[in-house]
Amino acid sequence: MKILKSISILMLIFIAMSCKKDDIKIEKPNELDGLKLVQSIQNDPFIIDLYTTSGKLEQGYNEIFFTVKDVEGNLIENVESTWSPLMHMMDKNHACPYSPISLVPNSKTLHKGYIVFQMAGNETEYWDLSFNLIVQESPYTVSGKINVLPTLKKRVTTFTGSDGKKYVLAMVQPNLPKEGLNEMTALLYKMENMMMFSPVSNYTINIDPRMPSMGNHSSPNNVNLTQKSSLFYEGKVAFSMTGYWKINLQVLNESSEVLKGEAVTDENESSSIYFEVEF
Ligand SMILES: [Cu+2]
């Protein structure tokens, strides 16, 4: 009897231990911490899981992460990939600005890049995202519809400059605006044609944040956006109080000629291009 008891205790311990082992196995890898699944795109034999920090794709700038797995759920390493977003509109198709894809540092399976959706999808018009993968020297395509949501505040603007060229300008930071001085970054792309957008270098983006609800007052210590060491235009935006702010913009080319946007004055309350922030 005593022996039977000890055997069953041993078995219980064994079961408990093996359960624990299973728990560890199904635990998500740490590199996904802080990311939420947006959706999975499946075309046999692969599934791509798309992640963002918010769990959604929105009009404007999106930093996007993804993994590639097989139908059994095994993550695939050594994947070479490119992507191409395409919007299907009533009368035309067009692409948008996007980055190349890179592996997240210290990861073998988590890839990242960004896409700037200049428009949101709607009931009849939608975006799809195609991936071209090379896995063990064989090419594969995985593509599917994605849901790009509209935003309440303006984070991206499209305009034709005085040079006759079309541009897409997107706010990247501040993502979580706070009272005081905020790092501000933006991306500027030129539309070469409906399918090709190329990053623009050596322009300047002048910013003039205003509070329309309070006499259109400004804020001190703003720094206009210029390129420092990357594609991103960097500067500083000051919000002297919480509430709704309109960041009026002017885009200047490398010769400091204004291509788009107007200075805010007593007579002119707003520029024709701007971003919006509310916090
Ligand atoms: Cu469109």
Residues whose N, C-alpha, C, O or C-beta is under 5 A from the ligand:
A	BS01	CU	M87 M89 M119
